[in-house]
């Protein structure tokens, strides 16, 4: 009995080995093979690493060199700012004595990108704060850009690039193109202080999806585990995937060299994870903007059996004033008679029937056949959703 069982086990093992040799697949694996991700999105396109983000900077400054299009004397803080600037340059003058139209007070904003180093340049946006008509031709004086913690992280200065103009002529005539009171300075700020952030101190990294979805989060974790052939990733919730950084075989006894190797190891690992393709899942969604009449429907929207009617009623009221002349026999004066006519026109009512499971294209084609305008389409979609026939999330902006 024992010999028969041993032969059966040997036969099963031999079959497994032959199958592995013929197919080229490993005999055993503890990782579930995910669905084919060919044509999927790279992880770097659908998620980002928590903590690796931009930081907003802002500052208050002065633009000079305008052609009489700056702040007027009514902007009191403009003259006070100029007087304070001149005082720092050892020029003492009263703000009440200033009459300037070639300067403008502005607010400067910028985004400090992750891993920005001392000396890197970043773009800035300059926006007028007073009643300046145009910033065209102006130059921003050196301005400190601070973070929300009050610390200075960059200094901005340079000539402004305005994508518009404002021209005033005689008789109150003027012409304005685009928005001349907002300008940009490409590379106009120099980073002075860095935001400390080190990757080598992390034992694990958290990737966060741009769009929260449990299915996509689980798929990302599965693809990472399959790529590295080890269980290093797990979905924490519908947005966060925790990924443990595997140890590298390469090492060094020198501490400085070891730190460089550790930093490079983490960077190489992140680069590998970013390139892994994943097919993200999505929910059926219809987005409506009633103010602009915009309707966006994704490809997962389905419609249950429903009948739709669409028709318009036009009411026309016409008033005709008829003059009745005076009659010599009755000595009656001339009078005016008002004749009112009411006409109601109703277009032929169309009926469209949508069968179960019809797709986005079927829905759009059917509504177009009804002659529905974007405004009508919004009302129809809301009615279908209320009837329980629209299998999608309806979001109104």
C-alpha positions in Angstrom: 0.0 0.0 0.0 2.8 2.4 0.9 4.7 1.5 -2.3 1.7 2.3 -4.4 1.3 5.7 -2.8 5.0 6.4 -3.3 4.7 5.6 -7.0 1.7 7.8 -7.3 3.6 10.8 -5.8 6.6 10.2 -8.0 4.4 10.1 -11.0 2.7 13.4 -10.1 6.1 15.0 -9.5 7.4 13.8 -12.9 4.3 15.1 -14.6 4.8 18.5 -12.9 8.5 18.6 -13.9 7.7 17.7 -17.6 5.0 20.3 -17.7 7.4 23.0 -16.4 10.1 22.1 -18.9 7.6 22.1 -21.8 6.0 25.4 -21.0 9.0 27.2 -19.5 6.9 28.2 -16.4 8.1 27.8 -12.8 6.8 24.7 -11.1 5.4 26.6 -8.1 4.6 30.2 -7.3 3.0 32.0 -4.3 2.0 35.1 -6.4 -1.2 35.3 -8.3 -0.6 36.2 -11.9 -2.5 39.4 -12.7 -4.6 39.9 -15.7 -2.7 41.0 -18.9 -1.7 44.6 -18.5 -0.7 45.0 -22.2 -1.8 48.5 -23.2 -2.2 49.6 -19.6 -1.1 52.8 -18.0 2.2 53.2 -16.3 2.0 53.5 -12.5 3.7 56.9 -12.7 0.7 58.2 -14.8 -2.0 57.1 -12.4 -0.2 57.5 -9.0 2.4 59.5 -7.1 4.6 58.9 -4.1 3.3 60.4 -0.9 5.4 63.3 0.2 6.9 64.0 -3.2 4.9 67.1 -4.2 5.2 70.8 -5.0 4.9 73.6 -2.4 3.3 77.0 -3.1 5.3 80.2 -2.6 4.1 83.8 -2.7 5.4 87.3 -2.3 4.6 91.0 -2.5 6.6 93.3 -4.8 6.8 96.2 -7.2 6.9 96.3 -11.0 8.7 99.3 -12.5 9.2 100.6 -16.1 5.5 100.8 -17.1 4.4 103.3 -19.7 2.0 105.3 -17.5 -0.2 102.2 -17.1 0.6 101.6 -13.4 -1.2 102.2 -10.1 -2.9 105.6 -9.7 -2.4 107.9 -6.7 -5.6 106.5 -5.1 -3.7 103.2 -4.4 -2.1 104.4 -1.1 -0.2 101.3 -0.4 1.6 101.6 -3.7 3.2 104.9 -2.8 4.0 103.6 0.7 5.7 100.6 -0.7 7.9 102.7 -3.0 8.8 105.0 -0.1 9.8 102.0 2.0 11.9 100.7 -0.9 13.7 104.0 -1.3 14.3 104.2 2.4 16.2 100.9 2.3 18.3 102.6 -0.4 19.0 105.6 1.9 16.6 107.8 -0.1 14.2 109.6 2.3 10.9 110.8 0.8 7.4 111.3 2.0 4.8 109.0 0.4 2.4 112.0 0.0 4.8 113.6 -2.4 4.9 110.7 -4.8 3.0 110.8 -8.1 3.9 107.7 -10.0 2.2 106.0 -12.9 5.1 103.8 -14.0 5.0 101.4 -11.1 2.5 98.8 -10.0 2.1 96.7 -6.8 1.9 93.0 -7.6 1.5 89.7 -5.9 4.0 87.0 -7.1 3.2 83.3 -6.9 5.2 80.2 -7.8 5.3 76.4 -7.3 8.5 75.0 -5.7 8.8 71.5 -7.3 9.9 68.5 -5.3 13.7 68.0 -5.0 14.4 71.6 -6.1 18.0 72.4 -5.2 19.7 75.7 -4.3 20.3 77.7 -7.5 17.5 76.0 -9.6 15.2 78.4 -11.4 11.4 78.2 -11.3 8.6 80.0 -13.2 6.6 82.8 -11.5 3.2 84.4 -12.1 2.9 88.2 -11.4 -0.6 89.7 -10.8 -1.6 93.3 -10.3 -3.0 94.3 -6.9 -3.9 97.9 -7.5 -5.7 99.6 -10.4 -2.9 99.3 -13.0 -4.2 99.0 -16.5 -1.3 96.9 -17.9 1.9 95.3 -16.8 3.3 95.2 -20.3 6.9 96.3 -20.5 7.5 96.2 -16.8 10.3 94.6 -14.7 9.8 93.0 -11.3 12.2 94.2 -8.6 13.8 91.5 -6.4 11.1 90.0 -4.3 11.3 87.3 -1.6 9.0 84.3 -2.1 7.9 82.7 1.1 6.2 79.4 2.0 3.2 79.1 4.3 5.7 78.7 7.2 7.0 82.2 6.6 10.4 81.1 5.5 12.1 82.5 2.3 12.6 79.8 -0.3 13.3 81.8 -3.5 14.0 85.3 -4.9 12.1 86.5 -8.0 13.2 89.2 -10.4 13.1 89.9 -14.1 11.2 91.4 -17.1 7.6 90.4 -17.4 6.0 88.5 -20.3 2.4 89.6 -20.9 0.2 87.8 -23.3 -2.0 90.8 -24.0 -2.2 94.6 -24.2 -4.3 97.5 -23.3 -4.5 100.6 -25.6 -6.3 103.8 -24.7 -7.1 106.5 -27.3 -8.8 109.8 -27.4 -12.5 110.2 -26.7 -12.4 107.4 -24.2 -11.8 104.7 -26.8 -9.8 101.7 -25.7 -8.9 98.2 -26.8 -7.9 95.3 -24.5 -6.6 91.9 -25.6 -6.5 89.0 -23.2 -5.5 89.9 -19.6 -2.7 92.5 -19.5 -2.7 92.7 -15.7 -1.3 89.2 -15.2 2.2 88.3 -16.5 4.7 85.5 -16.2 8.5 85.4 -15.7 9.8 82.1 -17.1 12.6 81.0 -14.8 12.2 84.2 -12.9 12.9 82.9 -9.4 16.0 81.3 -8.0 15.7 78.7 -5.2 17.6 79.9 -2.1 16.5 77.3 0.4 15.7 73.6 -0.1 12.9 71.6 1.5 14.6 68.6 3.2 13.4 65.3 2.0 15.4 62.1 1.8 14.4 58.8 0.2 17.2 56.7 1.7 15.7 56.9 5.1 12.5 55.2 4.1 12.0 51.5 4.5 8.8 51.7 2.5 7.0 54.1 0.1 3.4 54.8 -0.3 2.0 55.3 -3.7 -1.3 57.3 -3.9 -3.7 57.0 -6.8 -4.9 60.2 -8.4 -8.4 58.6 -8.7 -9.5 56.6 -5.7 -10.6 53.0 -6.6 -10.2 49.8 -4.7 -9.9 47.6 -7.8 -7.2 49.7 -9.3 -5.3 49.8 -5.9 -5.4 46.0 -5.7 -4.3 45.7 -9.3 -1.3 48.0 -8.7 -0.2 45.9 -5.7 -0.6 42.7 -7.7 1.4 44.0 -10.6 4.3 45.2 -8.4 4.4 41.8 -6.6 4.4 40.0 -9.9 7.1 42.2 -11.3 9.5 41.7 -8.4 8.4 38.1 -7.7 7.9 38.8 -4.0 5.2 40.1 -1.8 6.3 43.7 -1.2 3.2 45.7 -2.0 -0.3 45.8 -0.5 -3.3 48.1 -0.9 -4.1 49.9 2.3 -7.3 51.5 1.0 -8.9 52.7 -2.2 -6.1 55.2 -2.8 -2.9 54.1 -1.0 -0.6 51.2 -1.9 2.2 50.5 0.6 5.4 49.2 -1.1 8.3 47.8 0.9 11.7 48.6 -0.5 13.6 45.4 -1.0 17.2 45.1 0.2 20.0 45.3 -2.4 22.8 42.8 -2.5 25.4 45.5 -3.2 27.0 47.1 -0.1 30.1 49.0 1.0 32.0 49.3 4.2 32.6 53.1 3.6 29.7 55.1 5.2 29.7 57.8 2.5 29.8 55.2 -0.3 27.1 53.2 1.5 24.8 56.3 1.7 25.3 56.9 -2.1 24.5 53.3 -2.9 21.4 53.4 -0.6 20.1 56.5 -2.3 20.7 55.1 -5.8 19.1 51.8 -4.8 15.9 53.6 -3.8 15.9 55.7 -7.0 16.4 52.6 -9.1 13.6 50.8 -7.3 11.2 53.8 -7.9 12.1 53.9 -11.6 11.3 50.2 -11.9 7.9 50.6 -10.2 7.0 53.7 -12.2 7.4 51.8 -15.5 5.1 48.8 -14.5 1.9 48.9 -16.7 -1.5 48.6 -14.9 -5.0 48.6 -16.4 -6.9 51.0 -14.1 -10.6 50.4 -13.4 -13.1 53.1 -13.5 -16.7 53.6 -12.5 -19.5 54.5 -14.9 -19.9 58.3 -14.6 -21.8 61.1 -16.3 -20.6 64.7 -15.5 -22.9 67.6 -16.2 -22.2 71.3 -16.1 -25.5 73.1 -16.3 -23.9 76.5 -16.6 -22.1 75.7 -19.8 -24.3 72.9 -21.1 -21.4 70.5 -21.1 -22.0 66.8 -20.8 -19.3 64.2 -20.4 -20.0 60.4 -20.5 -17.4 57.7 -20.1 -17.4 54.4 -21.9 -18.7 52.3 -19.0 -22.1 53.9 -18.9 -25.0 51.5 -19.5 -28.7 52.1 -19.8 -31.5 49.8 -18.7 -34.7 49.5 -20.8 -36.3 52.9 -20.9 -38.6 54.9 -23.3 -37.9 58.7 -23.8 -40.1 61.3 -25.4 -38.9 64.7 -26.4 -40.9 67.5 -27.7 -41.1 71.3 -27.7 -44.1 73.6 -27.3 -44.0 77.1 -28.8 -46.5 79.7 -27.7 -46.9 82.7 -30.0 -48.8 85.8 -28.9 -49.4 88.4 -31.6 -50.9 91.9 -31.0 -52.4 93.8 -33.9 -53.5 97.4 -33.3 -56.2 98.4 -35.8 -57.3 102.1 -36.2 -61.1 102.7 -36.6 -61.6 106.0 -38.4 -64.3 108.5 -37.2 -67.7 108.2 -38.8 -69.4 111.5 -39.9 -72.9 110.2 -39.2 -72.4 109.4 -35.5 -69.7 112.0 -34.8 -67.7 109.3 -33.1 -64.0 110.0 -32.8 -61.3 107.7 -34.3 -60.4 104.8 -32.0 -57.8 102.1 -31.8 -58.8 98.5 -31.4 -56.3 95.9 -30.2 -56.6 92.4 -31.6 -54.8 89.6 -29.8 -54.2 86.2 -31.3 -52.8 83.2 -29.4 -51.1 80.3 -31.3 -49.7 77.2 -29.8 -47.4 75.0 -31.9 -46.2 71.7 -30.6 -43.5 69.7 -32.5 -44.1 66.1 -33.2 -43.3 64.1 -30.2 -40.6 61.5 -30.8 -40.3 58.3 -28.8 -37.0 56.5 -28.4 -36.7 53.1 -26.8 -33.4 52.0 -25.3 -32.9 48.3 -24.6 -31.0 46.8 -21.6 -27.2 47.2 -21.6 -26.9 49.6 -24.4 -23.6 51.5 -24.4 -22.5 55.1 -24.6 -22.6 55.2 -28.4 -26.1 53.8 -28.5 -27.3 56.4 -26.0 -25.7 59.3 -27.8 -26.9 58.2 -31.2 -30.4 57.7 -29.9 -30.5 61.1 -28.2 -29.2 62.8 -31.4 -32.0 61.2 -33.4 -34.4 62.9 -31.0 -32.8 66.2 -31.9 -31.8 66.8 -28.3 -29.7 69.9 -27.7 -27.0 69.9 -24.9 -29.5 71.5 -22.5 -32.2 68.9 -23.4 -29.6 66.2 -23.0 -28.9 67.3 -19.4 -32.6 67.2 -18.5 -33.0 63.8 -20.2 -30.1 62.2 -18.4 -31.3 63.5 -15.1 -34.7 62.0 -15.8 -33.2 58.7 -16.8 -31.2 58.6 -13.6 -34.3 59.4 -11.5 -36.1 56.6 -13.3 -33.4 54.2 -12.2 -32.4 53.3 -15.8 -29.0 55.0 -15.9 -26.3 52.6 -14.5 -23.8 55.4 -13.7 -22.9 58.0 -11.2 -24.4 61.3 -12.2 -22.3 64.3 -11.1 -23.5 67.8 -11.5 -20.9 70.6 -11.4 
